[in-house]
């Protein structure tokens, strides 16, 4: 059997059949209780000597007889519902609890019985391995769906750790407070999608990319627009070359990419990054998004059959894209039952706003599906060190920080300029510096920051105008008055 596995050029599908424990009477039925895969060669471990199998040397204690058969790992993907529901109880059991019948063990097995498929291949004896025909395995898969097997595809939630993300941010020369990074990772590990909001330039998009890179995830990036519709998010019919064709949207494209990872032997882990999600009309574009992610448990996420049936209608004319064809194939492999979203799939959305009140324009139903994390600038001291990387003139950095602090003070710390914008401001000032640092900062503020103030509350605009007037930043003040005349009114 091991030689056959080693010779395999692709994945090997596995059905796991229960071994009836000694001393258990009538309450436990032998049958298929889990389904998984083996991916040669990485899952083949060879000849193993391990104390876990002490009976390997029961009759002969010599070293040469302490080897056991060749071992390999099986990646369990689906388990019987009863087994899934008793995983926590199993963790409480001790090794000796399995050696004889006990009330606790009996309670666990009684839950398993009704959900196990009472089918044992005829060529399989208890405690052995056997090859089965593909048709038999397909029948087992069909029955697994009928018996309600639960999807337990390996999920990255077991390896969420903020440290690799923090290291990736350092590599990208971006500073985001450690507490914010940890908050984001905790949210993703709990099964939540992530909405990153804050002023432009705080590193929201970079943080999302760093998360994907740190964990080796795939990423699909999209930027929302006011024209977005259901076609852009989920998918739908579009005109292509004079004919109507069904095209997958961002969400189905990312889900298909995650299924592709699983087929290549990787763990589930794909991020759909939607930048500036607040620009989209959520009611028009994200209706079915709310249906797909109706709960906070990744085990409950699935693509509705109505969407897949809609794709299928275009198949006869060859009018579906490769993504749609691939998802139909996965759906058919699943017997036409619901197509689950892989457990490691996450959506990360970003939202640029100077006012936290705009968050609530997204609506409760949408926000409920996300953990909402504000991405802020580092502390002032750290921020000044970051800006010093972009200028050889300390007086430029000092001038930028002075203007930045006066604006924050004037707006009672309610207005913030993102780190990336401040860095651009320093770089611009550096490029036009002619010996007068204040003039260079003034010109840079006019070009980089003034255009970013659109949409600010009138009170904030008036406070910024006063700072520019009091500080005699003439170039910036002139542009400010032309662009925001409403701030001139008292």
C-alpha positions as CSV (number, residue, x, y, z in Angstrom):
1,X,0.0,0.0,0.0
2,X,2.8,2.4,0.9
3,X,4.6,1.7,-2.4
4,X,1.3,2.5,-4.2
5,X,1.1,5.8,-2.4
6,X,4.7,6.7,-3.1
7,X,4.1,5.9,-6.8
8,X,1.0,8.2,-7.0
9,X,1.5,11.4,-9.0
10,X,-1.5,13.2,-7.5
11,X,-3.7,13.2,-4.4
12,X,-5.1,10.0,-2.9
13,X,-8.6,10.2,-1.5
14,X,-9.2,8.3,1.7
15,X,-12.2,7.0,3.6
16,X,-11.6,6.4,7.2
17,X,-13.6,3.4,8.7
18,X,-14.1,3.2,12.5
19,X,-12.6,0.4,14.6
20,X,-15.1,-1.0,17.0
21,X,-13.5,-0.5,20.5
22,X,-13.2,-3.4,22.8
23,X,-15.9,-3.6,25.4
24,X,-18.4,-1.5,23.5
25,X,-21.7,-3.3,22.9
26,X,-24.4,-2.3,20.6
27,X,-23.8,1.5,20.9
28,X,-21.2,1.8,18.2
29,X,-21.5,0.8,14.5
30,X,-18.5,0.2,12.3
31,X,-18.6,2.4,9.2
32,X,-17.1,5.5,7.5
33,X,-16.7,8.3,9.9
34,X,-14.3,10.6,8.1
35,X,-13.0,11.5,4.6
36,X,-9.6,13.0,3.7
37,X,-6.7,13.1,1.3
38,X,-3.0,12.1,1.2
39,X,-0.7,14.3,-0.9
40,X,2.5,12.4,-1.8
41,X,5.3,12.9,-1.2
42,X,5.0,15.5,1.6
43,X,2.5,13.4,3.6
44,X,4.6,10.2,3.5
45,X,6.8,9.8,6.5
46,X,8.4,6.4,5.9
47,X,9.4,3.8,8.4
48,X,8.9,5.1,11.9
49,X,10.1,4.0,15.3
50,X,7.9,5.6,18.0
51,X,6.8,4.6,21.5
52,X,3.2,5.4,20.5
53,X,3.0,1.9,19.2
54,X,4.6,-0.1,22.0
55,X,2.9,-3.3,20.9
56,X,5.3,-3.3,17.9
57,X,7.8,-4.9,20.1
58,X,5.6,-7.0,22.4
59,X,7.0,-10.4,21.5
60,X,10.6,-9.4,20.7
61,X,12.3,-6.5,22.5
62,X,15.3,-6.3,20.2
63,X,15.8,-2.9,18.4
64,X,15.3,-4.3,15.0
65,X,11.7,-5.3,15.8
66,X,10.7,-2.0,17.2
67,X,9.9,-0.6,13.7
68,X,6.4,-0.4,12.6
69,X,4.9,-0.2,9.1
70,X,5.5,2.8,6.9
71,X,3.5,5.8,8.1
72,X,1.7,8.6,6.3
73,X,-0.5,11.6,7.3
74,X,-4.1,11.8,6.2
75,X,-5.5,15.4,5.9
76,X,-9.0,14.9,7.3
77,X,-11.5,17.1,5.4
78,X,-15.0,15.9,6.4
79,X,-16.2,14.1,9.6
80,X,-19.5,12.6,10.7
81,X,-21.7,15.1,12.4
82,X,-21.7,13.2,15.7
83,X,-17.9,13.1,15.8
84,X,-17.7,16.8,15.0
85,X,-20.1,17.6,17.9
86,X,-18.0,15.6,20.4
87,X,-14.5,16.9,19.6
88,X,-14.3,18.9,22.8
89,X,-15.4,15.9,24.9
90,X,-12.8,13.7,23.2
91,X,-10.1,16.2,24.3
92,X,-11.1,15.6,27.9
93,X,-10.6,11.9,27.7
94,X,-7.4,10.2,28.9
95,X,-5.7,7.3,27.2
96,X,-7.0,4.8,29.8
97,X,-10.6,5.9,29.1
98,X,-10.4,4.1,25.8
99,X,-9.3,0.8,27.2
100,X,-12.6,-0.1,28.7
101,X,-16.2,1.0,28.6
102,X,-17.0,4.1,30.6
103,X,-20.1,6.3,30.8
104,X,-18.2,9.3,29.3
105,X,-17.0,7.2,26.4
106,X,-20.4,5.6,25.9
107,X,-21.9,9.1,25.7
108,X,-19.5,10.1,23.0
109,X,-20.0,6.9,20.9
110,X,-23.8,7.2,21.2
111,X,-23.6,10.5,19.5
112,X,-21.4,9.0,16.7
113,X,-23.6,6.1,15.8
114,X,-26.5,7.7,13.9
115,X,-24.1,9.9,11.8
116,X,-21.7,7.2,10.7
117,X,-22.2,5.7,7.3
118,X,-22.8,2.0,8.0
119,X,-20.8,0.9,5.0
120,X,-17.6,-1.1,5.1
121,X,-15.9,-2.2,1.9
122,X,-15.9,-6.0,1.5
123,X,-12.2,-6.2,1.1
124,X,-11.5,-4.3,4.3
125,X,-10.8,-6.2,7.5
126,X,-10.7,-4.5,10.9
127,X,-7.4,-2.8,11.4
128,X,-6.2,-3.0,7.8
129,X,-5.9,-0.9,4.7
130,X,-7.5,-1.6,1.3
131,X,-7.9,0.0,-2.0
132,X,-11.4,0.6,-3.3
133,X,-12.8,1.5,-6.7
134,X,-13.5,5.1,-7.6
135,X,-17.1,4.3,-8.0
136,X,-17.3,3.0,-4.4
137,X,-15.6,6.1,-3.2
138,X,-18.0,8.3,-5.1
139,X,-20.9,6.4,-3.4
140,X,-19.3,7.1,0.0
141,X,-19.1,10.8,-0.9
142,X,-22.7,10.8,-1.9
143,X,-23.7,9.2,1.4
144,X,-21.5,11.6,3.3
145,X,-23.6,14.5,2.0
146,X,-26.8,12.6,2.9
147,X,-25.6,11.9,6.4
148,X,-24.6,15.5,6.9
149,X,-20.8,15.1,7.3
150,X,-19.2,18.4,8.5
151,X,-16.5,20.2,6.6
152,X,-13.3,20.4,8.7
153,X,-10.8,21.3,5.9
154,X,-7.6,22.4,7.7
155,X,-7.9,26.1,8.5
156,X,-5.2,28.6,9.1
157,X,-6.9,29.7,12.3
158,X,-4.6,27.3,14.1
159,X,-1.5,29.3,13.0
160,X,-2.7,32.9,13.3
161,X,0.2,34.8,15.0
162,X,0.8,38.6,14.7
163,X,4.6,38.3,14.7
164,X,5.0,37.2,11.0
165,X,2.7,40.1,10.0
166,X,4.7,42.6,12.1
167,X,7.9,41.3,10.5
168,X,6.4,41.7,7.0
169,X,5.4,45.3,7.8
170,X,9.0,46.0,8.8
171,X,10.2,44.5,5.6
172,X,7.8,46.8,3.7
173,X,9.0,49.8,5.7
174,X,5.6,50.5,7.2
175,X,4.9,51.2,10.9
176,X,1.5,50.2,12.3
177,X,1.0,50.1,16.1
178,X,1.4,46.5,17.4
179,X,-1.9,46.6,19.2
180,X,-3.7,47.3,15.9
181,X,-2.0,44.4,14.2
182,X,-2.9,42.0,17.1
183,X,-6.5,43.2,17.0
184,X,-6.7,42.4,13.3
185,X,-5.2,39.0,13.7
186,X,-7.5,38.1,16.6
187,X,-10.5,39.1,14.6
188,X,-9.5,37.0,11.6
189,X,-8.7,34.0,13.8
190,X,-12.2,34.2,15.4
191,X,-13.7,33.7,11.9
192,X,-14.6,37.3,11.3
193,X,-14.0,39.3,8.1
194,X,-12.1,42.5,8.6
195,X,-13.0,46.2,7.9
196,X,-10.1,48.5,8.3
197,X,-11.0,52.2,8.5
198,X,-9.2,55.4,9.1
199,X,-7.8,58.5,7.4
200,X,-6.0,58.0,4.0
201,X,-2.4,57.0,4.3
202,X,-2.4,55.0,7.6
203,X,-1.4,51.7,5.8
204,X,-4.7,49.9,5.6
205,X,-4.1,48.3,2.2
206,X,-0.5,47.5,3.0
207,X,-1.6,45.8,6.2
208,X,-4.0,43.6,4.3
209,X,-1.3,42.7,1.8
210,X,1.2,42.0,4.7
211,X,-1.3,39.6,6.3
212,X,-1.6,37.6,3.1
213,X,2.2,37.6,2.5
214,X,3.0,36.7,6.1
215,X,0.8,33.6,6.0
216,X,1.4,32.6,2.4
217,X,-2.2,33.3,1.5
218,X,-3.5,34.0,-2.0
219,X,-5.0,37.5,-2.5
220,X,-7.6,38.9,-4.9
221,X,-7.6,42.7,-4.9
222,X,-10.4,44.9,-6.1
223,X,-11.2,48.6,-5.7
224,X,-14.9,49.4,-5.2
225,X,-16.6,52.2,-7.3
226,X,-20.0,53.8,-7.3
227,X,-20.8,51.9,-10.4
228,X,-20.4,48.5,-8.7
229,X,-23.3,46.1,-8.9
230,X,-24.1,42.5,-8.1
231,X,-22.1,41.5,-11.3
232,X,-18.9,43.0,-9.8
233,X,-19.2,41.3,-6.4
234,X,-20.9,37.9,-7.0
235,X,-21.1,37.7,-10.8
236,X,-23.7,37.8,-13.5
237,X,-24.4,38.1,-17.2
238,X,-22.3,40.7,-19.2
239,X,-21.9,41.5,-22.8
240,X,-18.6,40.2,-24.2
241,X,-17.8,40.4,-27.9
242,X,-21.4,40.9,-28.9
243,X,-22.8,38.0,-26.8
244,X,-24.0,37.5,-23.3
245,X,-21.7,35.6,-21.0
246,X,-21.8,34.8,-17.3
247,X,-18.8,36.2,-15.5
248,X,-17.7,35.6,-11.9
249,X,-17.4,38.6,-9.7
250,X,-14.7,39.3,-7.1
251,X,-16.2,37.1,-4.5
252,X,-16.6,33.9,-6.6
253,X,-13.2,34.5,-8.2
254,X,-11.6,34.5,-4.7
255,X,-13.5,31.5,-3.6
256,X,-12.5,29.6,-6.7
257,X,-8.9,30.5,-6.0
258,X,-9.1,29.1,-2.5
259,X,-10.6,25.8,-3.8
260,X,-7.7,25.7,-6.2
261,X,-5.3,26.0,-3.3
262,X,-6.9,22.9,-1.7
263,X,-6.5,20.9,-4.9
264,X,-2.8,21.8,-4.9
265,X,-2.4,20.4,-1.4
266,X,-2.2,23.7,0.4
267,X,-4.4,24.7,3.3
268,X,-7.3,27.0,2.8
269,X,-6.2,30.6,2.9
270,X,-7.4,33.3,0.4
271,X,-8.1,37.0,1.1
272,X,-10.5,39.1,-1.0
273,X,-9.3,42.6,-0.5
274,X,-11.8,45.3,-1.4
275,X,-10.4,48.8,-1.2
276,X,-12.6,51.8,-0.5
277,X,-15.7,49.7,0.0
278,X,-17.7,52.7,1.1
279,X,-17.7,54.0,-2.5
280,X,-19.9,51.1,-3.6
281,X,-23.7,51.1,-3.4
282,X,-24.0,48.3,-0.8
283,X,-27.7,47.5,-1.4
284,X,-27.2,47.2,-5.1
285,X,-23.9,45.3,-5.0
286,X,-23.7,43.3,-1.8
287,X,-27.1,41.7,-1.3
288,X,-26.1,38.1,-1.9
289,X,-22.8,38.7,0.1
290,X,-25.0,39.0,3.2
291,X,-26.7,35.7,2.3
292,X,-23.4,33.8,1.8
293,X,-21.9,35.1,5.0
294,X,-25.1,35.0,7.1
295,X,-23.3,33.7,10.2
296,X,-20.1,34.3,12.1
297,X,-19.1,30.6,11.9
298,X,-17.0,29.8,8.7
299,X,-18.6,26.3,8.8
300,X,-21.9,28.0,7.9
301,X,-20.7,29.9,4.8
302,X,-21.8,28.5,1.5
303,X,-22.6,29.6,-2.1
304,X,-26.4,29.4,-2.6
305,X,-27.6,26.9,-5.1
306,X,-29.6,29.6,-6.9
307,X,-26.3,31.2,-8.0
308,X,-24.8,28.0,-9.2
309,X,-28.0,27.1,-11.1
310,X,-27.9,30.5,-12.7
311,X,-24.3,29.8,-13.9
312,X,-25.4,26.4,-15.2
313,X,-28.0,28.0,-17.5
314,X,-25.2,29.6,-19.5
315,X,-23.1,26.5,-19.7
316,X,-24.8,24.9,-22.7
317,X,-23.9,27.8,-24.9
318,X,-20.3,27.8,-23.6
319,X,-21.1,31.3,-22.2
320,X,-19.4,31.1,-18.8
321,X,-15.9,32.1,-17.8
322,X,-13.3,29.6,-16.5
323,X,-14.1,30.6,-12.9
324,X,-17.7,29.7,-13.3
325,X,-16.9,26.4,-15.0
326,X,-14.5,25.5,-12.2
327,X,-17.1,26.2,-9.5
328,X,-19.8,24.2,-11.3
329,X,-17.3,21.3,-11.4
330,X,-16.8,21.5,-7.6
331,X,-20.5,21.8,-7.1
332,X,-21.2,18.7,-9.2
333,X,-18.4,16.8,-7.4
334,X,-20.4,17.6,-4.2
335,X,-23.5,16.0,-5.7
336,X,-25.3,19.3,-6.4
337,X,-25.6,20.1,-2.7
338,X,-24.5,23.4,-1.3
339,X,-21.0,24.5,-2.1
340,X,-19.2,25.6,1.1
341,X,-16.9,28.5,1.3
342,X,-13.5,27.1,2.5
343,X,-12.9,27.8,6.1
344,X,-9.7,29.8,5.6
345,X,-11.3,32.3,3.3
346,X,-11.6,35.9,4.6
347,X,-12.7,39.3,3.2
348,X,-10.7,42.4,4.2
349,X,-12.2,45.7,3.2
350,X,-10.8,49.2,3.7
351,X,-12.6,52.5,4.1
352,X,-11.0,55.9,3.9
353,X,-12.7,58.5,6.1
354,X,-11.9,61.4,8.4
355,X,-15.1,60.9,10.3
356,X,-16.1,57.7,12.2
357,X,-19.7,58.6,11.8
358,X,-19.5,57.5,8.1
359,X,-19.1,54.0,9.3
360,X,-22.7,53.8,10.2
361,X,-23.7,54.6,6.6
362,X,-22.6,51.0,5.8
363,X,-25.6,49.7,7.7
364,X,-25.9,47.2,10.6
365,X,-26.5,44.1,8.4
366,X,-23.2,44.7,6.7
367,X,-21.1,45.8,9.7
368,X,-22.3,42.7,11.6
369,X,-20.3,40.5,9.3
370,X,-17.0,42.4,10.0
371,X,-14.7,43.1,12.8
372,X,-14.2,46.9,12.5
373,X,-10.7,48.1,13.3
374,X,-9.4,51.7,13.1
375,X,-5.9,51.9,11.7
376,X,-4.2,54.9,13.3
377,X,-0.9,56.7,13.0
378,X,2.0,55.7,15.4
379,X,2.8,57.9,18.4
380,X,4.2,61.3,17.5
381,X,7.8,60.4,18.5
382,X,7.7,57.3,16.3
383,X,6.1,59.2,13.5
384,X,8.9,61.8,13.5
385,X,11.5,59.0,13.3
386,X,9.7,57.6,10.2
387,X,9.6,61.0,8.5
388,X,13.3,61.5,9.1
389,X,14.0,58.6,6.7
390,X,12.7,60.7,3.8
391,X,14.7,63.9,4.3
392,X,18.4,64.9,4.8
393,X,17.3,68.2,6.3
394,X,16.1,68.0,9.9
395,X,14.5,71.4,9.6
396,X,12.0,70.1,7.0
397,X,10.9,67.2,9.3
398,X,10.7,69.7,12.2
399,X,8.5,72.1,10.1
400,X,6.2,69.3,9.0
401,X,5.7,68.0,12.5
402,X,5.1,71.5,13.8
403,X,2.3,72.1,11.3
404,X,0.9,68.6,11.9
405,X,0.7,69.1,15.7
406,X,-0.9,72.6,15.3
407,X,-3.6,71.2,13.1
408,X,-4.3,68.3,15.5
409,X,-4.5,70.7,18.4
410,X,-6.8,73.1,16.4
411,X,-9.2,70.2,15.6
412,X,-9.0,68.8,19.2
413,X,-7.2,65.7,17.8
414,X,-10.3,64.9,15.7
415,X,-8.4,65.4,12.4
416,X,-5.5,63.2,11.4
417,X,-3.1,63.1,8.5
418,X,-2.0,59.6,7.6
419,X,1.7,58.5,7.8
420,X,2.0,57.9,4.1
421,X,0.6,61.4,3.3
422,X,3.0,62.9,5.8
423,X,5.9,61.0,4.2
424,X,4.8,62.3,0.7
425,X,4.7,65.8,2.2
426,X,8.3,65.5,3.5
427,X,9.5,64.1,0.2
428,X,7.8,66.9,-1.8
429,X,9.3,69.5,0.5
430,X,12.7,67.9,0.2
431,X,12.5,68.1,-3.6
432,X,11.6,71.8,-3.7
433,X,13.8,72.9,-0.8
434,X,15.9,75.9,-1.7
435,X,17.2,76.9,1.7
436,X,13.8,78.0,3.3
437,X,12.3,75.0,5.1
438,X,9.0,76.8,5.9
439,X,8.4,77.8,2.2
440,X,9.2,74.2,1.2
441,X,6.7,72.8,3.7
442,X,4.1,75.4,2.6
443,X,4.4,74.4,-1.0
444,X,4.3,70.7,-0.1
445,X,1.2,71.1,2.1
446,X,-0.6,72.9,-0.8
447,X,0.1,70.1,-3.3
448,X,-0.3,67.0,-1.0
449,X,-2.7,67.8,1.8
450,X,-5.1,70.6,0.6
451,X,-6.7,68.4,-2.0
452,X,-7.4,65.7,0.6
453,X,-9.6,67.9,2.8
454,X,-12.8,67.4,0.7
455,X,-15.7,66.3,2.9
456,X,-14.3,67.4,6.2
457,X,-16.8,69.0,8.7
458,X,-16.9,72.8,8.5
459,X,-15.6,73.1,12.0
460,X,-12.4,71.2,11.0
461,X,-12.0,73.2,7.8
462,X,-12.2,76.5,9.8
463,X,-9.7,75.2,12.3
464,X,-7.2,74.3,9.5
465,X,-7.8,77.7,7.9
466,X,-6.9,79.5,11.2
467,X,-3.7,77.4,11.6
468,X,-2.6,78.4,8.0
469,X,-3.5,82.1,8.7
470,X,-1.7,82.2,12.0
471,X,1.4,80.4,10.7
472,X,1.5,82.6,7.5
473,X,1.4,79.6,5.1
474,X,0.5,81.9,2.2
475,X,0.6,79.4,-0.7
476,X,-1.5,76.8,1.1
477,X,-3.9,79.4,2.4
478,X,-4.6,80.7,-1.1
479,X,-5.4,77.3,-2.4
480,X,-7.5,76.5,0.6
481,X,-9.7,79.6,0.1
482,X,-10.2,78.7,-3.5
483,X,-11.2,75.1,-2.9
484,X,-13.2,75.5,0.4
485,X,-15.0,78.8,0.4
486,X,-17.5,77.4,2.9
487,X,-14.7,77.5,5.5
488,X,-14.5,81.3,5.2
489,X,-18.0,81.7,6.7
490,X,-18.1,82.1,10.4
